[in-house]
């Protein structure tokens, strides 16, 4: 696998020196004052017309519900908000456009006012980017002249909503995959446009992914860039006669040898060791792998399933004892395997290998008594040469099924059960990998893009371990196995249960589109104007805002885990370590508890005031580390995927009474007749 990391590919010194500056000063050119809703500008004119443009207002930016049926959210997008504040200015062309877009009759003086408007009088408070956050806790608090803080609304929301949703989605993938599995973002082609693609790459990295296939994101944000090759590369070769270059020099001695000849010789050896006929391997596939290995001898990773890996499952019942029962002969189907056209992910359904009582010994066919009548399936698996490649699809034995988690798989018997495409790809890859070894190089691994990912990964690992033992090559058993193919959170959980041997997941569609929940739903609400609190009332209590200028604290227990987030009025004394504080549910009177915190964290910091950024901004890697550190402060039951425990958000007793007094003052009194 090729990478942009310096330890894998050498970097030019000037390039390495400039990477951080690209990351620090890049700003999306479409993020500008006109990236807003029209009504923000019409309100601005009305404020200006009524002389309210300098009224001092406070707005809270928050969300009401955690995404993905979880109980936490990762806050992201703050750096982009600050860049927007730094560059807030209406250009001459902006003003000219607004003169045509806004209704007729707007005074020229208003446009002159807009042309001079900046964010220098605004103060922005926020929690640290990469922190875990919870419903109703303002992620950002904006204070300043009413006209400008109103004009900031839509742009701040669009910068925070998707960034936080994407970082949260990525963090959830990281949790279910575990710390030792690599995660790669492959979603550019499926993202909502180029801006969505870049944001997905950036914020999936913040959330815990290890790299991206997006080259521009790698340049702009210094994210490691990873990639293999597409199925198209394999299918572009029809035979070994197409190889223009076959010679590869030894990495150390420089001696040149024919890599194709080495690979063919190793393939003959492997066919005996693995009990696979060389006639079952594709010559075009071998040529493509040799070609790619010559191009990237230090980074050779190959797709091994260019033809769909499918098995027939219709007509089979799966009783508890694992013994295969057949359906009628009419239910038995032949499946034609066609070239797999996807590059990173495809729509192939993960197949299930039928279960029999036990595999036949190595090199033998299954006993006819083991297979029930009609259970033997024929799969037509055509290749580029138009050969007749009918083969018997061997079901998985109950013994292997029971031992899947220990990967005690009958490797030789099962290589005959998975279809020619995987046997061909695995055999050809191993042959080329051994040829590279002869020339002083080590292959990286394989990518599986279809089929039963858990089963095939176990089979591949067992094959690598067998070759490692036979050829006395310890590193061969540790070859990387990458899996893609429409993977989502539930897929990884299922693969974990099946005892997969995958080292790396390439994830695209479900990650970047956040298919489980495509929007976070952040809102931006006025809570104070000219030191007077403002409250939004609604019959839906969830939409009632918490008025006034507030501070927020996170209280920790003695075990180091976060207990509760506490909102207070700004004029209240902050909670102290060891001092009992009454925490109340903002709207349910009976829900209250005393908390004696072992540690108190002040969540808000001033990030923008007097026209400048006031905090040293962390690098992307530092934000990424904060995400993981912040998640570690939560109890496991808050983070579990199934029925997580809600994290508590409370208000002080003072703020509770303030909210309800203001509610009563503003709520209309009905009249019965």
C-alpha positions in Angstrom: 0.0 0.0 0.0 1.4 3.3 -1.0 1.4 6.2 1.5 2.2 9.8 1.8 3.9 9.2 5.1 7.6 10.1 5.2 8.6 6.8 6.6 7.3 4.9 3.6 8.0 7.3 0.7 10.8 9.9 0.8 9.8 13.5 0.9 11.3 16.5 -0.6 12.5 18.9 2.1 10.6 21.9 0.8 7.5 19.9 0.5 7.8 18.6 4.1 8.4 22.1 5.4 5.4 23.5 3.7 2.8 20.9 4.8 2.0 22.6 8.1 1.5 26.0 6.4 -1.0 24.4 3.9 -2.9 22.9 6.8 -2.8 26.1 8.9 -3.8 28.7 6.3 -6.0 26.8 3.9 -9.6 28.1 3.9 -12.4 26.9 1.6 -12.9 29.8 -0.8 -16.7 29.3 -0.7 -16.8 30.1 3.0 -17.6 33.8 2.9 -20.3 36.2 4.1 -22.6 35.4 1.2 -22.6 31.8 2.2 -25.8 32.5 4.2 -29.5 32.5 4.0 -31.1 35.6 2.4 -33.2 36.3 5.4 -30.1 37.0 7.5 -29.3 40.0 5.2 -32.9 41.2 5.1 -33.0 41.0 8.9 -29.7 42.9 9.0 -31.2 45.7 6.9 -34.3 45.8 9.2 -32.0 46.0 12.3 -30.0 48.8 10.7 -33.2 50.6 9.6 -34.6 50.5 13.2 -31.3 51.5 14.8 -30.8 48.1 16.6 -27.6 47.2 14.8 -25.4 48.0 17.9 -27.7 46.2 20.4 -25.5 43.7 22.4 -26.8 40.2 21.8 -25.7 36.7 22.9 -26.5 33.6 20.8 -26.0 29.9 21.7 -25.1 27.3 19.1 -26.2 23.8 20.3 -28.0 20.6 19.3 -30.9 18.8 20.9 -30.3 15.1 20.3 -27.1 13.0 19.9 -26.8 11.4 16.4 -26.8 7.7 15.4 -28.9 6.7 18.5 -25.8 7.3 20.6 -25.2 9.3 23.7 -22.3 11.5 22.7 -21.2 13.9 20.0 -17.7 15.0 18.9 -17.5 18.8 18.5 -15.6 19.8 15.3 -15.4 22.7 12.9 -14.2 25.4 15.3 -11.0 26.2 13.4 -13.0 26.8 10.2 -15.4 29.1 12.2 -12.4 31.1 13.4 -11.0 31.4 9.9 -14.4 32.6 8.7 -14.4 35.3 11.4 -10.9 36.4 10.5 -11.9 36.8 6.8 -15.4 38.2 7.3 -15.7 41.1 4.9 -18.1 42.0 2.0 -16.2 42.5 -1.2 -17.1 45.1 -3.8 -18.6 42.3 -6.0 -20.6 41.1 -3.0 -22.1 44.5 -2.5 -22.9 44.9 -6.2 -24.6 41.5 -6.2 -26.6 42.4 -3.1 -27.9 45.6 -4.7 -29.5 43.4 -7.4 -30.6 40.5 -5.2 -32.2 42.5 -2.3 -35.6 44.1 -2.7 -35.8 47.6 -4.3 -35.7 50.7 -2.1 -32.8 49.8 0.2 -30.8 52.9 1.0 -27.3 53.2 -0.4 -26.0 53.9 3.1 -26.8 50.4 4.2 -24.6 48.9 1.5 -21.9 51.3 2.6 -22.3 50.1 6.1 -22.0 46.5 5.0 -18.8 47.2 3.1 -17.2 48.3 6.3 -18.6 45.5 8.5 -16.2 43.0 10.2 -16.3 40.7 13.1 -13.8 42.7 15.3 -16.4 43.6 17.9 -17.6 39.9 18.3 -16.5 37.6 21.2 -16.7 33.9 20.6 -16.6 31.3 23.4 -16.4 27.6 22.7 -15.5 24.2 24.1 -12.3 22.8 22.7 -12.5 21.2 19.3 -12.4 17.4 19.5 -14.2 17.3 22.9 -17.2 15.1 23.6 -20.4 17.2 23.8 -24.0 16.6 24.8 -27.5 17.9 24.0 -28.3 21.5 25.1 -24.7 22.3 26.0 -23.8 25.3 23.7 -20.8 24.3 21.6 -20.2 27.9 20.7 -21.5 31.1 22.4 -21.3 34.3 20.3 -21.6 37.8 21.8 -21.5 41.2 20.1 -23.4 43.7 18.0 -26.8 42.2 17.0 -26.4 42.8 13.3 -23.1 41.0 12.9 -23.8 38.1 15.3 -27.0 37.5 13.3 -25.2 37.5 10.0 -22.8 34.8 11.3 -25.6 32.3 12.1 -26.0 30.3 8.9 -22.3 30.0 8.1 -21.4 28.9 11.6 -24.1 26.3 11.5 -23.0 24.8 8.2 -19.4 24.7 9.4 -20.2 22.9 12.7 -23.1 20.7 11.7 -21.5 18.4 9.2 -18.0 18.5 10.8 -19.4 17.4 14.2 -21.6 14.7 12.6 -18.7 13.4 10.5 -16.3 13.3 13.4 -18.8 11.5 15.6 -19.5 8.9 12.9 -15.8 8.3 12.5 -15.3 8.0 16.2 -18.0 5.4 16.4 -16.3 3.3 13.7 -13.1 3.6 15.6 -14.7 2.3 18.8 -16.3 -0.8 17.1 -13.2 -1.6 15.1 -10.9 -1.4 18.1 -7.5 0.4 18.6 -5.4 -2.0 16.6 -7.4 -2.1 13.3 -6.5 0.5 10.7 -9.4 2.5 9.2 -9.2 4.2 5.8 -11.7 6.7 4.4 -12.5 5.8 0.8 -15.6 8.0 0.3 -14.7 10.8 -2.0 -16.6 9.4 -5.0 -19.7 8.9 -2.9 -19.6 12.2 -1.0 -22.0 15.1 -1.4 -19.8 17.0 -3.8 -16.2 18.0 -3.6 -16.7 20.2 -0.5 -18.4 17.3 1.2 -15.6 15.0 0.1 -12.8 17.2 1.5 -14.7 17.8 4.8 -15.3 14.0 5.1 -11.6 13.3 4.8 -10.6 15.9 7.3 -13.2 15.1 10.0 -13.0 11.3 9.6 -9.3 11.7 10.4 -10.1 13.8 13.5 -12.6 11.1 14.5 -10.0 8.4 14.5 -9.4 7.2 10.9 -5.8 6.6 9.9 -5.8 7.8 6.4 -7.7 8.7 3.3 -7.7 8.0 -0.4 -8.4 11.7 -1.1 -5.1 13.1 -2.5 -6.1 16.7 -2.2 -7.1 16.2 1.5 -3.7 14.7 2.0 -2.1 17.8 0.6 -4.3 20.4 2.3 -4.6 18.8 5.8 -1.4 16.6 6.0 -3.5 13.4 6.3 -1.8 10.2 5.3 -2.9 9.1 1.8 -3.5 5.4 1.2 -4.6 3.4 -1.8 -4.3 0.2 -3.7 -5.6 -0.3 -7.3 -9.0 -0.8 -8.9 -10.4 -4.0 -10.5 -9.9 -2.2 -13.8 -6.2 -2.6 -13.4 -6.6 -6.4 -13.2 -9.0 -6.6 -16.0 -6.8 -4.4 -18.3 -4.5 -7.4 -18.7 -5.7 -10.5 -20.6 -2.4 -12.5 -20.5 1.2 -12.5 -19.6 2.1 -11.7 -23.3 1.0 -8.1 -22.6 3.8 -7.5 -20.0 6.2 -5.0 -21.5 8.5 -5.0 -18.5 9.3 -8.3 -16.7 12.6 -7.6 -15.1 13.2 -6.3 -11.5 16.5 -5.5 -10.0 17.3 -6.9 -6.5 16.8 -4.2 -3.8 20.3 -4.6 -2.5 22.6 -6.3 -5.0 21.0 -4.9 -8.1 20.9 -8.2 -9.9 18.1 -8.3 -12.4 15.8 -11.2 -12.8 12.6 -12.0 -14.6 9.8 -11.4 -12.0 7.2 -13.2 -14.1 9.3 -16.3 -14.4 10.0 -16.3 -10.6 6.3 -15.9 -10.0 5.3 -18.7 -12.3 7.8 -21.0 -10.6 6.5 -20.1 -7.2 2.9 -20.6 -8.4 3.8 -24.2 -9.3 5.2 -24.8 -5.8 2.3 -23.2 -4.1 -0.2 -25.1 -6.2 1.2 -28.3 -4.6 1.3 -26.9 -1.1 -2.2 -25.5 -1.3 -3.6 -28.2 -3.4 -4.8 -25.7 -6.1 -4.4 -26.4 -9.8 -2.5 -23.6 -11.6 -5.1 -24.0 -14.4 -7.6 -22.4 -12.0 -5.6 -19.1 -11.9 -6.1 -16.3 -14.3 -3.1 -15.5 -16.5 -4.3 -11.9 -17.0 -4.6 -11.4 -13.2 -1.0 -12.8 -12.8 0.2 -10.4 -15.4 -1.5 -7.4 -13.8 0.0 -8.3 -10.4 3.5 -8.7 -11.8 3.2 -5.4 -13.5 2.0 -3.6 -10.4 4.7 -5.3 -8.3 7.4 -4.1 -10.7 5.9 -0.5 -10.4 5.7 -0.6 -6.6 7.9 -3.4 -5.3 8.0 -1.9 -1.7 4.3 -1.2 -1.7 2.7 -4.2 -3.4 -0.9 -4.7 -2.3 -3.3 -6.4 -4.6 -7.0 -7.0 -5.1 -7.6 -10.7 -5.0 -11.3 -10.9 -6.0 -11.7 -9.2 -9.4 -14.6 -11.6 -10.1 -17.5 -11.6 -7.6 -17.0 -14.0 -4.7 -20.4 -15.6 -4.4 -21.8 -18.9 -3.2 -25.3 -20.3 -3.6 -27.4 -20.2 -0.5 -31.0 -20.6 -1.8 -32.5 -23.9 -1.0 -30.5 -24.5 2.2 -31.8 -24.6 5.7 -29.4 -24.0 8.7 -30.5 -26.1 11.7 -28.9 -25.6 15.1 -26.6 -28.6 14.8 -24.9 -27.1 11.7 -25.7 -30.0 9.4 -26.6 -28.9 5.9 -30.1 -29.7 4.7 -30.9 -29.3 1.1 -34.0 -27.9 -0.6 -35.5 -29.2 -3.7 -33.6 -29.6 -6.9 -35.5 -26.6 -8.3 -34.1 -24.4 -5.6 -30.5 -25.2 -6.6 -29.2 -22.5 -8.8 -26.1 -21.9 -10.8 -24.5 -18.5 -10.4 -22.5 -16.8 -13.1 -19.6 -14.7 -11.7 -19.0 -11.5 -13.6 -16.1 -9.1 -13.3 -16.4 -7.0 -10.2 -16.4 -3.4 -11.5 -16.2 -1.5 -8.3 -13.0 0.3 -7.3 -13.3 0.8 -3.6 -16.7 -0.5 -2.6 -19.3 -2.4 -4.5 -22.8 -3.6 -4.0 -22.0 -7.3 -3.8 -23.8 -9.0 -0.9 -21.5 -10.8 1.6 -22.1 -14.5 0.8 -22.5 -17.3 3.3 -20.7 -20.6 2.8 -23.1 -23.5 3.6 -22.2 -25.7 6.6 -21.6 -29.4 6.4 -20.7 -31.8 9.2 -16.9 -32.0 8.5 -14.5 -31.3 5.7 -12.9 -34.1 3.8 -9.2 -34.8 4.5 -6.7 -32.7 2.4 -6.8 -33.5 -1.2 -10.0 -35.6 -1.0 -13.5 -34.8 -2.2 -16.3 -34.7 0.3 -17.8 -38.0 1.2 -21.1 -38.5 -0.7 -22.8 -39.4 2.6 -21.9 -36.0 4.0 -23.5 -34.1 1.3 -27.2 -34.5 1.0 -28.6 -35.1 -2.5 -28.7 -31.9 -4.5 -26.2 -30.1 -2.2 -23.4 -30.0 -4.7 -23.5 -26.7 -6.5 -21.9 -25.7 -9.8 -20.6 -22.2 -10.2 -19.7 -20.9 -13.6 -16.7 -18.6 -13.1 -15.6 -17.3 -16.4 -12.3 -15.5 -17.0 -10.6 -13.4 -19.6 -9.5 -16.4 -21.7 -12.9 -17.8 -22.1 -12.0 -21.1 -20.5 -14.5 -23.5 -19.1 -13.9 -23.2 -15.4 -16.7 -25.2 -13.8 -15.9 -26.2 -10.2 -17.5 -27.7 -7.2 -18.5 -25.3 -4.4 -17.5 -27.0 -1.2 -19.6 -26.0 1.8 -18.0 -24.9 5.1 -17.7 -27.7 7.7 -19.3 -27.5 11.1 -15.8 -28.0 12.7 -14.5 -24.9 11.0 -17.6 -23.0 11.8 -17.2 -23.9 15.5 -13.6 -23.0 15.5 -13.9 -19.8 13.4 -12.8 -17.5 16.2 -9.6 -19.5 16.7 -9.2 -19.7 12.9 -8.7 -23.4 13.0 -9.8 -23.6 9.4 -9.2 -26.6 7.2 -7.4 -24.4 4.8 -6.7 -26.8 2.0 -10.2 -28.2 1.9 -11.8 -24.7 2.0 -9.7 -23.2 -0.7 -11.7 -25.5 -3.0 -15.0 -24.2 -1.5 -14.7 -20.5 -2.2 -14.9 -20.2 -5.9 -12.2 -19.8 -8.5 -11.9 -16.0 -8.3 -10.6 -16.0 -4.7 -8.4 -19.0 -5.3 -7.0 -17.4 -8.4 -6.3 -14.1 -6.7 -4.8 -15.6 -3.6 -2.6 -18.0 -5.5 -1.3 -15.3 -7.9 -0.7 -12.8 -5.1 1.3 -15.3 -3.0 3.3 -16.3 -6.1 4.2 -12.6 -6.9 4.9 -11.9 -3.2 7.4 -14.8 -3.0 9.0 -13.6 -6.3 9.4 -10.1 -4.8 11.0 -11.7 -1.7 13.5 -13.3 -4.0 14.5 -9.8 -5.1 14.7 -8.4 -1.6 11.3 -6.9 -1.3 8.3 -7.6 1.0 4.8 -7.4 -0.3 2.3 -5.4 1.9 -0.9 -7.5 1.6 -4.2 -8.0 -0.1 -7.6 -6.3 -0.4 -10.9 -8.2 -0.4 -13.8 -6.3 -1.9 -16.6 -8.8 -1.9 -17.8 -12.1 -0.5 -17.9 -13.4 3.0 -15.3 -11.1 4.5 -14.9 -12.9 7.8 -14.5 -16.3 6.2 -12.2 -15.2 3.4 -10.0 -13.2 5.7 -9.6 -16.2 8.0 -8.8 -18.4 5.0 -6.3 -15.8 3.7 -4.6 -15.6 7.0 -4.4 -19.3 7.3 -2.9 -19.5 3.9 -0.3 -16.9 4.7 0.7 -18.7 7.9 1.0 -22.0 6.0 3.3 -20.4 3.4 5.3 -18.6 6.1 6.0 -21.9 7.7 6.8 -23.7 4.5 9.2 -21.1 3.2 10.6 -20.0 6.6 9.4 -16.4 6.1 8.0 -15.1 9.4 6.8 -11.8 7.9 4.6 -13.6 5.4 2.1 -14.6 8.1 1.7 -11.0 9.0 0.7 -9.7 5.6 -2.0 -7.1 5.8 -5.6 -8.0 4.9 -7.7 -5.0 3.9 -11.5 -5.3 3.5 -13.9 -3.0 1.7 -17.4 -3.5 0.2 -20.1 -1.2 1.6 -19.0 -1.6 5.2 -20.9 0.1 8.0 -20.9 0.0 11.8 -23.1 -3.1 12.0 -20.9 -4.9 9.5 -17.8 -4.5 11.7 -19.7 -5.6 14.8 -20.8 -8.7 12.9 -17.3 -9.4 11.6 -16.0 -9.1 15.2 -18.4 -11.7 16.3 -17.3 -14.0 13.5 -13.6 -13.8 14.5 -12.4 -12.1 11.3 -8.6 -11.7 10.5 -8.9 -8.3 8.8 -6.2 -5.7 9.6 -7.7 -2.7 7.9 -11.1 -1.5 6.7 -11.6 0.8 3.7 -14.9 2.6 4.4 -16.7 5.0 2.0 -20.4 5.4 1.5 -21.8 4.8 5.0 -19.1 6.9 6.5 -19.1 10.1 4.4 -22.8 10.2 3.8 -23.7 9.4 7.4 -26.5 7.3 6.1 -27.9 6.4 9.6 -28.4 10.1 10.3 -27.6 12.6 7.6 -27.8 15.8 9.7 -27.0 16.7 13.3 -29.5 19.5 13.7 -27.5 22.2 15.4 -29.5 25.4 16.1 -28.5 29.0 16.8 -30.7 30.8 19.3 -30.7 34.3 20.9 -30.6 34.0 24.7 -29.9 37.6 25.7 -30.1 41.1 24.3 -28.9 44.2 26.1 -28.4 42.1 29.3 -32.1 41.0 29.1 -32.6 37.3 28.9 -34.6 35.8 26.0 -36.5 32.5 26.0 -38.2 30.7 23.1 -41.3 28.9 24.3 -42.9 25.9 22.6 -45.5 23.2 23.3 -42.6 20.8 22.6 -40.5 21.1 25.7 -37.4 19.9 23.8 -37.5 23.2 21.8 -37.7 25.5 24.8 -34.4 27.4 25.0 -32.4 28.0 28.2 -32.2 31.8 28.5 -29.4 34.1 29.5 -25.6 34.2 29.4 -24.3 31.0 30.8 -21.1 29.1 31.7 -20.7 25.3 31.5 -18.7 23.0 33.7 -17.9 19.3 33.5 -17.9 17.5 36.9 -15.8 14.3 37.3 -16.0 11.5 39.9 -13.2 10.0 41.9 -12.7 7.3 39.2 -11.8 9.9 36.6 -15.0 9.5 34.6 -17.2 12.5 33.7 -20.4 12.5 35.8 -22.4 15.4 34.6 -22.3 18.7 32.7 -23.6 21.7 34.6 -24.9 24.9 33.2 -24.9 28.1 35.4 -25.6 31.7 35.0 -22.4 33.8 34.4 -22.8 35.6 37.7 -22.8 32.4 39.8 -19.7 31.1 41.6 -18.3 28.1 39.8 -18.5 24.6 41.4 -15.6 23.6 43.6 -13.8 20.3 44.1 -15.3 18.4 47.1 -18.1 20.9 47.6 -21.6 19.6 47.2 -23.6 21.2 44.4 -27.2 20.7 43.5 -27.7 19.7 39.9 -31.2 19.8 38.5 -32.9 18.6 35.3 -33.8 21.8 33.4 -37.5 21.0 33.0 -38.4 18.1 35.3 -38.7 19.3 38.9 -38.3 15.9 40.6 -35.0 15.0 38.8 -32.2 16.5 41.0 -29.1 15.2 42.7 -26.2 16.5 44.8 -22.8 16.0 43.3 -19.4 16.4 45.1 -17.0 16.6 42.2 -13.4 15.2 42.4 -12.5 17.4 39.5 -14.1 20.4 37.8 -13.4 21.3 34.2 -14.3 24.8 32.8 -15.4 24.0 29.3 -15.6 27.5 27.7 -12.6 29.4 26.5 -12.5 32.7 24.6 -11.3 31.9 21.1 -12.0 35.2 19.4 -12.1 38.8 20.7 -10.9 42.2 19.6 -10.7 41.0 16.0 -8.2 38.2 16.5 -7.9 34.5 17.5 -6.9 34.4 21.2 -5.9 30.7 21.5 -3.1 28.8 19.9 -4.9 26.5 17.5 -4.0 22.8 17.7 -2.9 20.8 14.8 -5.2 18.2 13.2 -3.3 15.4 15.0 -3.6 17.2 18.3 -7.4 17.5 17.8 -7.5 13.8 16.8 -5.7 12.9 20.0 -8.1 15.1 22.1 -11.1 13.1 20.6 -9.7 9.8 22.0 -8.7 11.3 25.3 -12.1 12.9 25.7 -13.9 9.7 24.9 -11.8 7.9 27.5 -13.4 10.2 30.2 -16.8 8.6 29.5 -18.0 5.4 31.1 -18.3 2.5 28.8 -22.1 2.3 29.2 -22.3 5.8 27.7 -20.4 4.7 24.6 -21.9 1.2 23.9 -23.7 0.8 20.6 -26.8 -0.9 22.0 -29.0 1.0 24.4 -26.3 3.4 25.8 -26.9 5.1 29.1 -27.8 8.8 28.6 -25.2 11.2 29.9 -26.6 13.8 32.4 -26.9 17.5 31.6 -28.1 19.7 34.4 -28.6 23.3 35.4 -27.8 24.9 38.8 -30.6 25.5 41.2 -30.3 29.2 40.5 -30.6 28.8 36.7 -33.5 26.3 37.1 -35.5 28.9 39.1 -34.5 31.6 36.6 -35.7 29.6 33.6 -39.1 28.8 35.2 -39.7 32.3 36.5 -39.1 33.7 33.0 -41.2 30.9 31.4 -44.2 31.9 33.6 -43.7 35.6 32.8 -43.7 35.0 29.1 -46.3 32.2 28.8 -49.8 33.4 28.0 -52.6 32.7 30.5 -55.5 30.9 28.9 -59.1 31.6 29.6 -61.9 29.0 29.9 -65.5 29.8 29.0 
